[in-house]
Amino acid sequence: MAIFTFNMPDVGEGVAEAEVVEWHIKVGDSVSEDQHLVDVMTDKATIDIESPVDGTVIELAGEAGDTIAIGGMLLVIEVEGEDTPENETEVAAAEPEVAPDPTPAPALEPTPAPAPTPTPAVETDTAPDAKVLATPAVRKRARDLGIDLGAIRPAADGRIRHADLDAFLSYNAAGGFAASGATRPDEEIKIIGLRKRIAQNMAASKRSIPHFSYVEEVDVTELERMRADLNANRGSKPKLTMLPLLISAICKLVPAYPMINARYDDEANVVTQHGSVHLGIAAQTDNGLMVPVVKDAQSRNLWQLASEVGRLAQAARDGSAKSDELSGSTLTVTSLGPLGGVATTPVINRPEVAIIGPNRIIERPMFVTGPNGIERIEKRKLMNISISCDHRVVDGYDAASFIQEMKKLIETPVLLLTE
């Protein structure tokens, strides 16, 4: 038999290490060539590592959440054949077993059982509140009221009385007792994989970037009408959501506001203002937040944007997004859709310098000036747009001006269809 040491392969240009997300095998398992062994995560993507040989697993390098350097030992497999210089490795000998102490343990002398202690004249049972001291009448009243005796702080002598029930009812509700939700034990969850990466990126962003946010209300009534008309006549084209229209507005404005579409290397102290808009679209998945990137968004029409946004969102959700589809963004849009709230203050996707957050659309009455100059009240669709910026690079005036220009485009949506 021979020992094959499988080292962490090179999983991407410039990647120095990878985090173990999930092992699909364990020590003692037989594996075959090309079998899926482990999922690892880099700064850019989650990668499946497959076995290069047939054999039996005899050692794993760490557990989920551990980081392994590229070229470092990932696992050791016992394979058929003789040792060769390519796969020979030292395997630590198992520690010798510790022989049991031949000296028998001294026998324990029997001790007399203590005399029974008189029990208080209270009822005990196997219910959750069985350890609570209370008379049968108090217990019955608590059951009738739906009160868990375990939730009541007893008197100094440990007993619960009718007065304690009255105080509990008075404290918890003016209109009667409202039962609390079911309790469950505490659970510790190890933060690994994508959730760990999100935590690190968000902490680094808030730690190093002086954020400021600006929010403006926008009337999207006409934009929604235009969207409905376009969808009604789209034929075989993909259905338009609000997002492609907002992306189009952003791309039209970026040439006049290059400081918004930029990345800041704070170690080199260099800001790169990008000519192309590689727009990150924050997407919620079962594993956490991912940001697939619409490359060259400024060169795509509305239907192409809709198609690409839909494709990337699906790839992020099902885990098929490639590394280059999850990196290289120059500006990010984040939206919670119908959960968008009144306003958000999104965290910048470092090293970018701005992130834009459209919020929920709501309907409410507004004063509208008609063609004859007379004001009237109409039901309008309104949406707040938030932007968070890196104050080291973007001035408040520039961010506000950018959103004001975006407001003009959205409220006169025919401008989105012009060159």
N, C-alpha and C positions, 0 to 999 in steps of 0.2 A: 504494500500500500504506500501511497505517496501523499504528502501534505501540500495542498495548493493554497497559497495566501492570495486572496482577491483584494487588491487595493482599490480605494475610491478612484474611479475613473475621472478623466477630465470631462466635466459636464457643461462646459461653456467657456468662451473666451473671457479671460479676466477674472474667472471665478476661482477663489483660493480655498474655499471650504464649503461644505454642505451640511445641512441639518437632517438628522434621521427623523422622518415623520412617522413611518409605520413599517415594522418588520412583517413580512408575510410568511416567514419560516422561523423555526426555533432550533436550538441545539439538539442534534439527534435526528433531525429530519433528513430524508433522502431528497435530493434535488436533481433535476435534469437540466441539460443545456438549454438556455433561452427561457428558463422558468423565471417568473417574476419573484424577485427576492425581497426588495425593499423600495419604499418611496423616500426620496430625499428632496429637500428644498434648498434652492439657492436664492439669491436676491431677486431672481427673475422669474423662476417657475418651479413647479414640482415635477420631478423626473423619476421615471420607473427604471430601476436597475435590475438587469437580468443576469442569470448565472452563465458564465462562460464554459462551464464544465459540468459533467455528471459526478455525483459523489454524495457524501454525507457531511452535514454541517457539524463542526466540532467546536467552533468559537464564533461569537458575534462581538463586534466592537461597539459596545454601548447600547443604549436603549433610546426609545423615542424622546426627542428633545435634545439629545447630545449632538455636538458638532464635530465633524471629522474633516481633517485637511485633505485636499486633493493629493492623492498618492499615498495617503495613510491607510493602514490596514482596516478593511471593512468587515471581512469575515474570513474564516479558515475552513476549507473543505478537504475532507479525506477522499482521495480519488484512487482508482485502480492504477497499478503500474509502479515503477521504481522512481525514487526521488531523482529529480533533475535539478541542475543549477537554476533553472528558471522558476521552479516552484518550491524548492526546498526551503524550509524555515524551521526555526527553533520553536518547539511547542513546550510551554512550561509544564514540568512534571506536576502531577497532582500532589497536593500536600498530603503527607502521611497521616493515616488515621490515628487518632489518639486512643491508645489502649485504655480500656476502662480500668478504673482504680480497683485493684483486687481487694482492698480493705472494705469489708461490708459496712454499710452505714449503721450506726447504733439504732437499736430498736427504740421506738418511742414508747415511753411509759404511759399506760392508760391514765387518764385524768378523770376524776369524778365529775359527772354532769352537774351543772349548777341547778340550784332549786328554781322551779318555774316562777316567773315574775307575773304578778296579777295584771291582766290586760284591762285597759280602760273600758268603761261601759259605752263603747261606740261600735258602730257597724263597720266591718271590713269586708271587702269583696275583691274580685279580680278585675274590676273596671279600671280605666286609666287613673282615676282619682282614689284608688283603693288605699293609698298610704295617708290620705287626708283624714284627720280626726273630725268626725261630725256625727250627730245623732241621726237615727233613722228618719225623723221628721224633717231635719234639715236636708238630708240627702233626697228625700222624696220631693220636697219643694224645689230643689235645684234641678232635678230631672224634669219636673213639670215645666220649669222655666227655660229649659235647654241650656243650663249653665254648667260648664265644666268646673268642678270644685278645685281642680288643680290650677286653675287660672286665678284663684282668689288667694290673697295673702292672709294667712290666719292670724289670730291674736297671739299674744306672747306665749300662751300655754299650748299653742299649736292647734287649737280647736277652731272650727268654723261654726258660727252661730247665725241665727236669723238676721241679726243686725248686720253681719258681714255681707249677707246676700243683698240686703236693702242698700248698703253703701255701694256695692258693686253695680247694682242696677242703676243707681243714681249717677254714678260716675260715667258709665258706658253709654247711656243714651237718654235723651229727654223723652222719647216716645216708646221706650221699652228696650229690652236687651236685643242686641244684634249679634248673632253668633259669629265668631271669627273664623277665618279659613283654616283648613286642616294644616297641622304642622308636619314637618318632615325632618329627618336628620340632616345635619350639615354635610356638605359634600365638597371635597377638595378636588379641583380640576387642574391638571398640569397644563400650562400654556405652552403649546408646541406648534410647529408647522406654520400655516398661514396666519393663525391668530397671534402667534409670537412675533411674526414679521410685522403684522399690523401694529402691534403694541410698540415695537421698537421704532418703527417709522413715525408713528404719531408722537411718541415721546421726544424723538429727535427734532421733529418739526416744531413742536411747541417750545422746546428748550432753546433752540437756536434762532428761531424766526420771530421777530416782533410783529405779530399779527395786528391788522386793523380791519374792520368790516364796515361795509356801507350797504344800505338797503333802500330800494326805491320801489314804489308801487307803479305797476304798469297795467293799462287797460288792454286786455287781449281779446276783446269782443270781436273786432274785425279780423284779427289773426285766426281766431277759431272759425269764423265764417269762411274765410278763404281756405282753411284746412279742410273743412267739410266739403266745399266745392271741389277741391282737388281730389279728395278721396272718392267722391261720387263719380268722377270721370277718369279714374286712374287706370282702368282696364286691368292688365295683368301686372301692373307695377305694385310694389309693396305698399301697405297702408301707412300713411303718414301719421306719426305722433307729433306732439309738440316739439320734441327734442331736435329733429332735423332742421326745423324752422329756426330754433334758437341758435343752433350751430352755424347756420347760414348767416344769421345776423352777426355773430361773433367774428366769423371769417371776413365779412365785409369791413369790419371796423379795425381789425388788427393792424393793417398797414399804417393807419393814422395813430395807433397807440402801440408801438412796438415794445414798449416796456412791460406790457401785460403778457405778451407771448414770449417769455424769456425764462432762462435758467441761471441760477446764481451759484457759482463755485466759490463758497465762502473761504475755502482754504487757499485757493489761488487769488482770491479777491477779483474775480472776473465775472462779468455779466454777459451772457450771450443772448442777443435778441435774434430770434429765429425768423427766417423769411417764410418758412412753411409752417402751417398749423397742424401739429400732430396732437390731436385732441384726445385726452384721456376721458373715458366715460366710467365714472364710479358705478360699479354694479354689485349688488348684494347677492351672495351665493350662500349655499348651506354651510360652507366652510369659513365664511367671512367676506369682507370687502375686497374686491379685486378691481383693477383699473385697466381694462383692455383699451387699446389705442387706435383711433381712426387716423391712419396716416394720410398726410396731404389732404386734410379735410377741405381746404380752400379750393381744391381742384375738382370737387364732386358736386353734382347737382342734388336737389332735394331727394329724388328717388334713390340715387346712389348712396346718399348719406343714410337714408332709412334702411336700405338693404344691409349696409355695412354695420350699422349700429345693432340691428337685429342679429346678424351673424355673430358678431363679437360677444354680445350679451349671452347668447346661447352657448357659445364655446366656453365662456367663463363659468357658466352654471354647470355644464356637464364635465368640466375639467379637461376639455380638449384644446384649450387655448395654448398656442405655442409661445415660447419665450419671447420672441421678437414682437408678438402681438400684445405683450404685457409690459413693454418697456419703451422708452424713447419719447414719452409725451412731453409737450412743451407748455400745455395749459390743460386744466381739468374742469369738467362740468360734473357736478354731483346733484342728484335729485332724489327725493324720497317719494316722488309721485303723489298719490292721494294722501300720503302721510306727511307731506311736506311742511305742514304747519304754517304759521303766519310769517315767520322769518327764521333763517338759520344763520349760523356763523361758522361755516365750514373750515376745517383745518387744511392748510396748504399741503399739497403733495410735493414735498421736498425732492429735488432742488428747484422746482418751479417757483414762481413768485406770485401766482394768483390762482384762485379757484372760484368758479361761478356756481351759484346755487339757485335755480328756479324753485319756487315754493308752490303750495297748493293753489289752484284756481278756485275762487269763491265768487258768488253772485251777490250783488247788493245794489241798492238804488244810488244813482249819482246825478248831479246836475250836469246836463249836456246842453251846449249852445247849438241851436239849429242854424240852418242856412240863412234864416231871416234875422239872426242875432238874438232871438228870444230863447231864454233858458227854459228847459223842461227837465222833468225827472224821468230817468230811464233805468231799467234793470241792465247792469253791465257786468261783464266777467273781468275780474281783477286778479292780478297775481303779483306778489312781491318777488323781486330778483335781488339776491344777496351776492356780494363779492367780498372775499377776504384776500388781502394783499400783504406782501412782505414790505414793511415800511422802510427797509434799508434800500429798496430798489424803486418802489412805486410810491409816489406822493399821493396824498389824499385827494388833491384836486384832479389828478389824472384818473384815478379810479372813479371818482364821481362823474367826471366828464365822459368817460367810457360808457358808464351805465346810462347816463342821460341820452347819449347818442343811440344806444341800443334800444332805449325806450321809444325814441322817434321811429326807428325802423319797425319795431313791433306794432306800434299803434297806427302806422301807415304801411301795412304789410306788402302792398304792391311794389314797394321799393326793393323788397327781397328778390323780386323776379327780374329786376333790371340789372344791366351791367354796371 
